Amino acid sequence: MKKKFSRYSVQDKALLLTGYILLGLFVVAIIIPMIYIVVASFMDPITLQNKGITFDFDKWTLTAYERVFSNAQIWIGFKNAVIYSVTFTVVSVFITLLAAYPMSRTDFRGRGFFNVIFVITMFFGGGLIPTYLLIKNLGMIDTIWAIIIPGAFSVWNMIIARTYYQGIPTELREAADVDGANEITFYFMILLPVCLPIIAVLCLWSFVGMWNSYFDALIYLDSASKKPLQVVLRSILIQNKPESGMISDMQSTAARAQLAELLKYATIIVSSLPLLVMYPFFQKYFDAGIMVGSVKG
């Protein structure tokens, strides 16, 4: 690395050093809040409020996690979030991949027209009130489909998938024609298996997007038993209103406020764990898929 770096010009060295410094600052800006949240979630609320975080393990406690994991609404929200995210990922990726295939074919008539229509929807929407009225008229209020259907098709993801399809050698299709494969056989048996990187990327994006989403559930879901984890967290993080069972045994108003503050950090950690566990398994596909799509584009 030193020999390679020494061959660069002064301008290139300055540019690289600037990039490394900015990247280092960016990493520090991410790591420090993460460390603070993790440590604060284990601390005694009184110590946290009076002295801030400390690495004195005698001041640490599992009270916040005990109350989070013992609360039924947290588990109901967690289960709903998993169901919504997995269902949305399957539906969204399936629709996106199917839509991207004809858009990648140069012999598809009307390709330019549909491209324009798709791009228009990226910049203009119907608005909240017309969308709500549409969902209501379709009878999807307070159902899982109000969360899944409206955002199932992503034009941006379709463009990424289309670009990836265009990078597949045409000789693969010609070989399938020689062997007598029709379009359906070629697509599901030959094309999709070689598109695992982009499929993994789309799955990761769709899952993370739905996992972090709360606005649609806040608008369209009324039943507490159907609300995902993000809506429950919103009541804790934004409105500072934890479930009554989580702090009902606290007599002092100050003690209740301290525990409510501590519960914020524990719930952030709990809600982030699935994404932290998922990413290492998708990383190799993520790097390959997104780079191929970007280079081709």
C-alpha positions in Angstrom: 0.0 0.0 0.0 2.9 2.4 0.8 4.5 1.7 -2.6 1.2 2.2 -4.4 0.5 5.4 -2.5 4.0 6.8 -3.3 3.3 6.6 -7.0 0.4 9.0 -6.8 0.8 12.6 -7.6 0.6 15.3 -5.0 -3.0 16.2 -6.0 -4.1 12.6 -5.9 -2.5 12.2 -2.4 -4.2 15.3 -1.2 -7.5 14.0 -2.6 -7.1 10.6 -1.0 -6.2 12.0 2.4 -9.1 14.4 2.3 -11.4 11.5 1.4 -10.0 9.3 4.2 -10.4 12.2 6.8 -14.0 12.8 5.8 -14.8 9.1 5.8 -13.2 8.8 9.2 -15.2 11.7 10.6 -18.4 10.2 9.1 -17.6 6.8 10.8 -17.0 8.5 14.1 -20.2 10.5 13.8 -22.0 7.2 13.4 -20.2 5.1 16.0 -20.3 7.6 18.9 -24.1 7.8 19.0 -24.3 4.0 18.7 -22.0 3.5 21.6 -23.9 6.1 23.7 -27.3 4.4 23.0 -25.9 0.9 23.8 -24.3 2.0 27.1 -27.2 4.2 28.1 -29.6 1.3 27.6 -27.8 -0.7 30.4 -27.4 2.2 32.9 -29.3 3.0 36.0 -31.7 5.8 35.1 -30.7 8.0 38.0 -27.0 7.8 37.2 -27.7 8.4 33.5 -29.7 11.5 34.3 -27.3 12.9 36.9 -23.9 11.9 35.6 -24.3 10.7 32.0 -22.9 7.4 30.7 -20.3 5.6 32.6 -18.4 2.3 32.2 -18.6 1.5 35.9 -20.5 -1.8 35.6 -21.8 -1.4 39.2 -24.0 1.4 37.8 -25.4 -0.8 35.0 -28.8 -2.5 35.2 -31.0 -4.7 33.0 -34.2 -3.0 34.2 -35.0 -1.4 30.8 -34.6 -4.7 28.9 -36.6 -6.6 31.5 -39.5 -4.2 31.2 -39.3 -4.1 27.4 -39.3 -7.9 27.0 -42.0 -8.4 29.6 -44.4 -6.0 27.8 -47.0 -7.8 25.7 -47.5 -4.9 23.3 -43.8 -4.9 22.4 -43.9 -8.5 21.4 -47.2 -8.0 19.4 -45.6 -5.1 17.6 -42.5 -7.1 16.9 -44.4 -10.0 15.5 -46.5 -7.7 13.3 -43.4 -5.9 12.1 -41.8 -9.2 11.0 -45.0 -10.3 9.3 -45.4 -7.0 7.4 -41.8 -6.8 6.5 -41.5 -10.3 5.2 -44.8 -10.2 3.3 -44.0 -6.8 1.8 -40.5 -8.0 0.7 -41.9 -11.1 -1.1 -44.7 -9.1 -2.8 -42.6 -6.1 -3.7 -39.6 -8.0 -5.0 -41.8 -10.4 -7.1 -43.7 -7.5 -8.7 -40.6 -5.4 -9.3 -38.7 -8.3 -10.9 -41.6 -9.1 -13.2 -42.1 -5.5 -14.2 -38.3 -5.0 -14.9 -38.0 -7.9 -17.3 -40.1 -6.6 -20.2 -38.7 -3.1 -19.6 -35.2 -4.5 -20.2 -36.1 -6.0 -23.5 -35.4 -3.8 -26.5 -38.0 -5.6 -28.6 -40.8 -4.7 -26.1 -43.3 -2.4 -27.9 -44.4 0.6 -25.8 -41.2 0.4 -23.7 -40.6 4.1 -24.0 -44.2 5.0 -23.1 -44.2 2.9 -20.0 -40.8 4.2 -18.9 -42.3 7.8 -19.0 -45.3 6.7 -17.0 -43.1 5.0 -14.4 -40.8 7.9 -14.0 -43.7 10.3 -13.6 -44.9 8.4 -10.6 -41.5 8.9 -9.0 -42.1 12.7 -8.9 -45.8 13.0 -8.5 -48.3 11.3 -6.2 -52.0 11.5 -5.5 -51.6 12.9 -2.0 -52.5 11.6 1.4 -56.3 12.3 1.4 -57.0 10.8 -2.1 -54.8 7.8 -1.2 -56.7 7.4 2.1 -60.0 7.6 0.4 -58.9 5.0 -2.2 -57.7 2.6 0.5 -61.0 3.1 2.4 -63.1 2.5 -0.7 -61.2 -0.7 -1.4 -62.0 -1.9 2.1 -58.4 -2.2 3.2 -58.5 0.1 6.2 -57.2 -1.7 9.4 -55.9 -4.6 7.3 -52.4 -5.8 6.4 -53.0 -5.0 2.7 -53.2 -1.3 3.5 -49.6 -1.5 4.5 -48.4 -3.9 1.8 -50.2 -2.9 -1.5 -49.8 0.9 -1.8 -46.0 0.8 -1.8 -45.4 -2.7 -3.2 -44.0 -1.4 -6.5 -40.9 0.8 -6.4 -39.9 2.5 -9.7 -36.4 3.0 -8.4 -36.0 -0.7 -7.6 -37.5 -1.6 -11.0 -34.8 0.6 -12.7 -32.1 -1.1 -10.8 -33.4 -4.5 -11.7 -33.9 -3.5 -15.3 -30.3 -2.3 -15.5 -29.1 -5.6 -14.1 -31.2 -7.6 -16.6 -29.6 -5.6 -19.4 -26.2 -6.7 -18.2 -27.0 -10.4 -18.7 -25.4 -11.7 -21.9 -27.8 -12.1 -24.8 -26.1 -15.4 -25.6 -27.9 -16.9 -22.5 -31.3 -16.2 -24.1 -30.1 -17.5 -27.5 -28.9 -20.7 -25.9 -32.3 -21.1 -24.2 -34.1 -20.6 -27.5 -31.9 -23.4 -29.1 -32.9 -25.7 -26.3 -36.6 -24.9 -26.8 -37.2 -22.9 -23.6 -40.2 -20.5 -23.7 -40.2 -17.1 -22.0 -41.6 -18.4 -18.7 -39.1 -21.3 -18.5 -36.2 -19.0 -19.4 -37.2 -16.4 -16.9 -37.8 -18.6 -13.8 -35.4 -21.4 -14.5 -32.5 -19.7 -16.2 -32.5 -15.9 -15.7 -33.6 -15.6 -12.0 -30.9 -18.0 -10.7 -28.2 -15.8 -12.2 -29.8 -12.7 -10.7 -29.3 -13.6 -7.0 -27.2 -10.5 -6.2 -29.8 -8.0 -7.4 -32.6 -10.1 -5.7 -30.7 -10.0 -2.4 -30.2 -6.3 -2.8 -33.9 -5.7 -3.5 -34.9 -8.0 -0.6 -32.7 -6.1 1.8 -33.9 -2.7 0.7 -37.6 -3.7 0.8 -37.3 -5.3 4.2 -35.4 -2.4 5.8 -37.8 0.1 4.2 -40.9 -1.6 5.6 -39.2 -2.4 9.0 -38.5 1.3 9.5 -41.8 2.5 8.2 -44.5 3.7 10.6 -46.5 6.4 8.8 -48.8 4.1 6.8 -49.5 1.9 9.9 -50.2 5.1 11.8 -52.7 6.3 9.2 -54.4 3.0 8.1 -54.4 0.8 11.2 -56.7 1.3 14.2 -56.5 -1.9 16.1 -53.7 -2.1 18.7 -53.3 -5.8 17.9 -52.3 -5.0 14.3 -49.9 -2.1 14.9 -46.2 -2.9 14.1 -43.3 -2.3 16.4 -42.5 1.1 14.9 -45.8 2.6 16.0 -45.2 1.3 19.5 -41.7 2.8 19.5 -43.1 6.1 18.3 -45.3 6.3 21.3 -42.2 5.7 23.5 -39.6 7.7 21.6 -41.6 10.7 20.2 -44.6 11.0 22.5 -42.8 9.8 25.6 -45.7 7.5 26.5 -44.6 4.0 27.3 -47.2 1.3 27.7 -48.7 1.6 31.2 -47.6 -1.8 32.2 -43.9 -0.9 31.7 -43.9 1.8 34.4 -47.1 1.3 36.3 -45.3 0.2 39.5 -43.3 3.4 39.7 -44.8 5.8 42.3 -42.6 8.9 41.8 -43.3 11.0 38.8 -39.5 11.7 38.5 -38.8 7.9 38.7 -41.4 7.3 35.9 -39.8 9.9 33.7 -36.3 8.5 34.3 -37.4 5.0 33.4 -39.3 6.3 30.4 -36.1 7.9 29.2 -34.1 4.7 29.7 -36.7 2.7 27.9 -36.1 4.7 24.8 -32.6 3.4 24.4 -33.5 -0.2 25.1 -36.3 -0.1 22.5 -33.9 1.3 19.9 -31.5 -1.6 20.5 -34.3 -4.2 20.3 -35.8 -2.7 17.1 -32.4 -2.6 15.4 -31.3 -6.1 16.1 -33.0 -7.8 13.2 -31.4 -5.5 10.7 -27.9 -5.9 12.3 -28.4 -9.7 12.1 -29.6 -9.7 8.5 -26.9 -7.5 6.9 -23.8 -9.8 7.2 -25.7 -12.5 5.3 -26.6 -10.1 2.5 -23.4 -8.2 2.3 -21.7 -10.2 -0.4 -24.8 -10.1 -2.6 -25.3 -6.4 -1.8 -21.8 -5.4 -2.9 -22.0 -7.4 -6.1 -25.6 -6.5 -7.0 -25.4 -2.7 -6.5 -22.0 -2.4 -8.2 -23.0 -4.2 -11.3 -26.2 -2.2 -11.6 -24.4 1.1 -11.1 -21.6 0.3 -13.6 -24.0 -0.8 -16.2 -26.2 2.2 -15.7 
